[in-house]
Amino acid sequence: MNRMTGAQALIKALEYEDVDIVFGVPGGAILPAYDPLYDSPIRHILARHEQGAGHMAEGYAWATGRVGVCIA
């Protein structure tokens, strides 16, 4: 059985849902999720503030019709 961390499971779930871009601010409790994100094909867009990352994800969803993901 292959074991994985919660952070790895999160990124695998995003990959399974065909997410290609996430918006976010690394730091604090979400920081461990950035390790498996480094090895993932998912592109990360750095925001300067959590609220901005949320707006970016929503704008992306409206503009593309795809899922907008914010991690902060």
C-alpha positions as CSV (number, residue, x, y, z in Angstrom):
1,M,0.0,0.0,0.0
2,N,1.3,3.4,-1.0
3,R,1.0,5.9,1.8
4,M,0.7,9.6,1.2
5,T,0.4,12.8,3.3
6,G,-2.7,14.9,3.4
7,A,-0.9,17.5,1.3
8,Q,-0.1,14.9,-1.4
9,A,-3.8,13.8,-1.3
10,L,-4.9,17.4,-1.8
11,I,-2.7,17.9,-4.8
12,K,-3.6,14.5,-6.3
13,A,-7.3,15.4,-5.9
14,L,-6.8,18.7,-7.7
15,E,-5.0,16.9,-10.5
16,Y,-7.8,14.3,-10.7
17,E,-10.3,17.2,-11.1
18,D,-8.2,18.5,-14.0
19,V,-7.2,21.7,-12.2
20,D,-4.3,23.4,-14.0
21,I,-3.8,26.6,-12.1
22,V,-4.1,27.5,-8.4
23,F,-3.8,31.0,-6.9
24,G,-2.5,31.5,-3.4
25,V,-0.2,32.8,-0.7
26,P,2.2,30.3,0.8
27,G,2.7,30.3,4.5
28,G,1.2,29.2,7.8
29,A,-0.9,26.1,7.8
30,I,-1.0,25.6,4.0
31,L,2.8,25.6,3.6
32,P,3.1,21.8,3.6
33,A,0.8,21.7,0.5
34,Y,3.4,23.5,-1.5
35,D,5.9,20.6,-1.4
36,P,3.9,18.2,-3.5
37,L,2.7,21.2,-5.6
38,Y,6.3,21.7,-6.7
39,D,6.3,18.3,-8.4
40,S,2.9,18.7,-9.9
41,P,1.9,20.0,-13.4
42,I,-0.4,22.4,-11.6
43,R,0.8,26.0,-12.1
44,H,0.8,28.3,-9.0
45,I,0.1,32.0,-9.3
46,L,1.4,34.0,-6.4
47,A,-0.8,36.6,-4.9
48,R,0.2,39.3,-2.4
49,H,-2.9,38.8,-0.2
50,E,-5.3,36.0,0.5
51,Q,-8.3,38.2,-0.5
52,G,-6.6,38.9,-3.8
53,A,-6.0,35.2,-4.4
54,G,-9.7,34.5,-3.9
55,H,-10.6,37.2,-6.4
56,M,-8.1,35.9,-8.9
57,A,-9.5,32.4,-8.6
58,E,-13.1,33.7,-9.1
59,G,-12.1,35.8,-12.1
60,Y,-10.3,32.8,-13.6
61,A,-13.4,30.7,-13.1
62,W,-15.7,33.3,-14.7
63,A,-13.3,33.9,-17.7
64,T,-12.5,30.2,-18.5
65,G,-15.5,28.2,-17.2
66,R,-13.0,26.0,-15.3
67,V,-12.6,25.5,-11.5
68,G,-10.9,28.4,-9.8
69,V,-8.8,27.3,-6.8
70,C,-7.4,29.5,-4.1
71,I,-5.0,28.1,-1.4
72,A,-4.0,30.4,1.4
